[in-house]
Amino acid sequence: MARSLDWHTLVHNLPGLAVLALAAGAGIWATRRFVAPARQIASVRLLFVFIVYYAVAGQALTSYMQDFAFAGDDPDLGLEALVRGTAEQPYVYRRLAPDIVHALSAFAARTLPERVQIKMERQSHVKRLAFPGDTSRQFRFPGDTIPTWARPPESWNRQKALDFHAAYAFEFVCFFLTLWVARAFTRSLFPEAPLFADVAPVVMLILRMYSQPWMMYDASETLLVFASALCITRMRIWAHLPIFMLAVFNKESNVLLAPVALVALYGFVPRRRWVAAGVAHLVIGGAMLAWVYHAYAHNPGGHVQNHLTENIAFWSNARNYFRFEDVFAPAIRSPVGANPLLMIPALALVAAGWAPSPSIIRRMFVTSLGLAAPLLLLFGAGDEFRNLSLAYAAFYAMCCFGIRRWYPRPVAGLPDEAPCPHAR
């Protein structure tokens, strides 16, 4: 049934609408009058990229929350255990993400109005993403016989709500910034291809979900690894040092970014600067490891978790090369791990990108993969390819060169709108 027009509401809204129209007109006039056409186009393109990256980062966050959601109340590696510093070793060593979450949560508790904090605790849509125990992705039990102890409700109170929201926001910011840093990294490799540099990071982050980043510090690690690669390709070895420090504080195995950077930049920067920066990286990295090991020596666990025996059994089972899980949406199965549907394109891209890639990228790739592969075999759990994170940026760069080789630019002089030869 059609409603009659509410003239009172319309008249009440007209002044605001008029102000908005005047402001929009003034903005359009000022832009056309004072901003060069090229700058106008660049600004609109940047806005378009911003909107796309915002959406992709949100979807990456949704995939992450479906798979892990901060591990619920797990006393060994859950959100609260990491934030409080009571998690077991080696998870407790990864301090950057938990400490930022703790600082954000404490700031929110001090500054947010009470009504906002009540809404976060009782009404926020984020609460629905709390970890439900046995996830639909794992299928440990038949659907009608899941025991109650396998799916305990996650605890939820004011402090948990603040921590959960802070961690949620932190993960989104990391995914979002990763896209921008990867864009800058791609532009440094392909300055003549701005469209490719805008699009390639989107594909990268979507495919990144296949490796199932299921720890809170994985998103920040991806961001810092790409920032490290950006410094290396721009040959800023001293600018690399603070990125390196943050990466080690985020995850202790990132101390290996030092040899990756030093091998990649050998011969590309003056020898004295290379030696001085190398010594600084090694000394600071070693000191940070010593500090974090000492600070959490009383926590249960050990420096590493050795899974070599289990991994040998895992990789010797042919069935594990054809695994599928619902990575992106519940009940929509996707290939994971060493599935040929993933490995064949990945290896083909690396093979195609090897020859056209510069030597600094090849050095990064070989060194990072050579250091990360033993970590996967010794300390990963099966095909936990997230342990190859050290090589993500170099692998991405190699794939970009492979894609550029597979999709060459149009022949010079060919009209952009040449008619299709089969058109009638």
N, C-alpha and C positions, 0 to 999 in steps of 0.2 A: 504494500500500500504506500503510495507516494506521500511524502510529507510536504506540508506547506512551507514556504520560505520564511525563515525567522528574520524579519527585517530589522528587528532591534539588535540582534547579534551582528548582522551585516554592517549596520551603521557603526556599531561599537568597534568593529575590526578595521574599518576604512582608514582611520588615521595611521595605524601601524603599517597597513599595507602601502599607504602613500609614502610614508617615510622609507620603507624598504625599496619601493620603486625609484624614488629619488636618489637613494644611496647607490643602487645598482646603476642607474644612468650616469651618475657622477663618476663612478668607478670606471665604467666603459669609456666615457669621454677622456678621463685622465690617462687611462691606459693607451688609448689611440693617439693621444696628444703628446705624451712624454716618454712612452716606451717604444723602442724600436721593434719593428715587426718580427725580426729574428728572436728577440728576447721574449716577445709575447708567445711565440710558438714554443720556445723552450720552457717557459713557465707552465703552459698548459700540458705539455708532455710530462713535465715533472709531476704535476698534479695527478695525471693519469697513472703514472708509475706508482705514486704514493697510494692511490686507491687500490691498485692491483696487489701491491705488496702487503697492504693492510689485510686484505681478504685472504691472501695465501698464508700469511703468518697466523691468522686466526684458524684456518683449516689445519695447519700443522699442529697448532696447540690442541685442537679437538682430537686429532689422531693420537697425540701423546697422552692426553688425559684418559682416553679410552683404554689405552694399553697399560698405564701405570698409575696415574693419579697420585703421585707422591707416596706410594706404597702403604697407604692407610696408616695403621698404628703399629707397623712392624717395629719391634724394639731394637732391631739391629741396623736397619737402613731406612726407616720411615721418616717422614717429614719432621715430626717433633723430635725424634732422636737425633737427626742431623742438626736441627736448629739449636737444640740444647747441648750438643757436643757429647751425647752419650752413646752414639752409634758405635758399632764395632769397627775395628780396624779391618781393611784400609779405608772404608767409606768415610770415616770421620776425618780423614786427612783432607778431604775435598771441601775447603772452608769458604771459598769465595761466594758461591751461591747461598749456602745456609746463612752466612753472616750478613749478606745483603738482605735476605728475607727477614732475618731477625731485626735488622735496623729499620726496615720498612714497616714491619709489624709494630715495633715499639713507637715509631713516629705516628702511625695511625692511631694507636691507643691514646697518645697524648693530645692529638690535634683534632680528630674527627668528633663531630657532635655525637651525643649519646644516641640520638634517634638513628643516625647513620650506622653506628656500631650494632644497634639492635637489629636493624634491617639486614646487615651482613650476617649476623648470627642466625636469624630466624627465617628470612625471606629471600635471601640471595639465590639466584639461579645457579651459581657456582657450586652450591652445596650438593646438587644432584650428581656432580662428578666425583664425589667422594668414593674411595675404593671399596667395592662391595665384597671383598674376600676372594672367592673363586670367580674369575672373570669368564665371560662368554667365550673369550678367545682361547682359553686353555682347555676347556672341556675335560676336566679331570674326572667328573662324575656324570652319570646319566642325568638328564634334565629334571626327571621327576624324583630323583633319589639323592639330591644334593643335601648332605647332612648340615644341620644348623651350625655346627662348629666350623664348617668350611667357608661360611659366608657371614661372619659376625658383622653387625652394624658398626660402622666407624664411629668412634667417639666424636662428639661435637660440642664445643663450648665457646665462650667468647674468645679465649686465647687461640684455640684451634681455628676458629673462623678467621681471625686476623692473619694468622700465619698462612692459612690456606689461600686466602685472597692475595696476600703479598707474593707468595710463590707463583700463583697463577699469573699475576701481572708481570712478574720477573721473567717467566718463561716466554710470555708473549713478546716482551720487549727484546729478548735475546733473538727470537726467531725473526722479528721485524728488522732489527739491526743487522742480522746476518745477511739478509737480502741486499741491504745497501752496501755493506762491506764487500760482498761478493760482486756486486755491480761495479764498484770501484776497481776491484781486482781484475774483473773481466775487461774493463775499459783500458786498464794499463797493458793488457795483453793484446787487445784488438781496438786500438784507438780509432780505426777507420770504420768500425762497425757499431755505432751507438745502439741501434735497434737490437742487435744480438746481445749486447751487454745488458740491456734492459730485460730481455726475455730469459736468458740462460739461467740467472739465479732462481727464477720461479720454478723451472724444471728441476734444478738441483735440489731445492728444499722439498719439493714433492717426493722426489725419488729418495731423498735422505730418510724418509719415513720407513722405507723398506728395511733399513738397518735397525729400526725399532729403538729410538733413543728413550730408554725407560728409566733413567736416573735424572734427578733434578739438575745436576751439573752438566748434563750432556749438551743442552742447548747453549749454555755459556761457553762450553768447550768448542763447539763448532764455530761460534762467533770469533773466539780468540785465535783459533787455528787459521781462519781466513784473514784475520787482521795480521797475523804473523806472516802469512804468504804475501799480503799486500806490501808489507815493509820489505820483504826479501826482493820482490820483483822491482820495487823502486830503489833498491840498494840502499836503504836507510838502516844500517846495522845498529846505530845507536838508538834510533826510534824503536827498533825491535826490542830493546831491553825492557822497557816497562810493560810491553805486551807479554813478553816472556815471563815476567814476574807475576802478572795477573794469571797467566795460564798455569803456572806451577802452583799458585795458591788455589786455583780452581781444581786441579787434579795433579797429583805428584808425578805421574808418568810423563807429563808435559815438559819435564826437565829435558827430555830428548829433543825438544824443539831447538835447543842450543846447537847440537851437532848438525841438525838439518839446515839451520841457517848458515852455519859456518862452512859446511861443505858446499852449499849452493852459492855462496858469495865469495868463495876462494878465487882470487884472481880478478874479481870484479870491483873490489874496493882496495884502496892503498894498504900495503902490507902492515904498516904500523897500526893503522886503525883497525884492521881485521884482527890482529893479535890482541890489542888492548880490549876491544869489544868481546872477543872470545874469552879472555881471562875473566872479564866482568861477568859474563853470562855463567861461566862455570862456577865461579866463587859464590855469586849470589844464589844461583840455583842450588848448590850444595848446602849453603847456609840455611836456605828455606826448608829443604828436606830435613836437615838435622833438627831444626826448630820444631817442625810439625810432628816428627817422630817422637821427640822428647815430650812435647806438650800433651800428647795423647797416648803415652806409653802405658798408662794404667787401664786403658779401655780393653775389652776382650778382643780376641782375634789376633792377627799378625800383619806384618807389612804387606804380604801378598797372600792370595788364595790359589794354591797350586791345583790345577785341573788337568794336568797332562794325561793322567791315566784315563779319566773320563773322556777327554777329547780324542784320544786314540781310538777308544771304543766307538765314539760318536762318528768320527770321520771314516771308520772302516765299515760302517753300516750304509749300504747303498740307498736305503729308504730315506736317509737324512738329506739326500741331494734332491729330493722332490717334495719338499715341505711346502704347505700352504697354510696361511693364517689370515684372519680378518684384520688387516693392518689399518685400513682406511674407513671401513664401515662394518658394523656388526653383521655377521653371517655372509659378507661378501669376501670370499677367499681370494687372497693374492699370493703369488710366489714369494718366498722369503729365503734368506740364507744363500746357500750355494745352488739354488735351483737353476737349471740351465736356462730358463726363460729370463733370468737376470744375468747370469754369468756370461752367456754368449754375446749379448750386446755390449756388456761392459768390457770384455776382453777385446772385442772387435774395435771398439772405440779407442781403446788404449793403443792397439796396434796401428790404427789409422792416424792417431795423433802423435805418435812417437817421432816420425821424421820431420814434420813441419814445426814441432815445438822447439823453442830455444833451449840451449844447454842448461840454463839456470832452472828451467822447469823439469827437465829430465833428471838433473841432480836432486832436486827436491823430491821427485817421485821415487827414485830408486832408494835414496837415503831414508825417507820417511817410511816407505813400505818395508824396507829391510829391517828397520827398527821395530815397526809395529807388528809385523807378522809373527815373530816369536812371542810377543805379548799375547796375541790371540791364541796361539797354540798352548802356551803355558798357563795363562791366567784367565782366559775367556771361558765361557760356558757354551760349548758346542760351537755353532755358527754365530756367535755373538759378535757380528762384524762391527758393532759400535766400538770395539777395542782397536779398530783400525783408524780411529778418528784422527790420529797424527797425520795420516796420508790423505785426508779428505780433500783439502784444498789443491794439492798437487794432482790427485786423481781427477778432480773437477776440471782443472786446467788442461790436462791431457785429453779429456773427453771433449772439451771445447774445441781444441785443435782438430780432433777427429771429426767432429760434426762439421766444422768449416771445410774440411777436406771432402766430406761426403756431399755437402751442399755448396758447391762452388758458386761464386758470384756470377751474374749474367755476363755474357761476352761483351766486351767494350764496344760501344757504338750501337748495340741492339736497342731499339725503342722500348720504353717501359711498357707501352700498351700495344705491342705487336700483335696483330690478329692471329688467332689460333689457325695453324695450317690446315686443320680439318674442318674449319667452320665453313658453312655455305651461305 
